[in-house]
């Protein structure tokens, strides 16, 4: 019988890899247009650097949580911390995609 923690850990691992792949496309390949809240008036390099970097951080956190769950099992506090971190970082990527903190193109 498969442990439920292992199934959950593998699902989280797949999600983390997907987030890392999208973060890679945005940050490294410069595909800022892949971000749902991308404002085309904002310089794509800025969005790629900041929103893509934040997406890479989100993916890394999810993969780290998945490995932690595979090794040690489910812990509600760890899952809660992950959810809060992902919500905060998701909001931050939306701000970056809309141009928060970018210098204007005068």
Secondary structure, DSSP 8 states (H G I E B T S, - for coil): ---HHHHHHHHHHHHHHHHHHHHHHHHTS--GGGSTT--TTS-HHHHHHHHHHHHHHHHHHHHHHHHHHHHH---HHHHHHHHHHHHHHHHHHHHHHTTTT-----
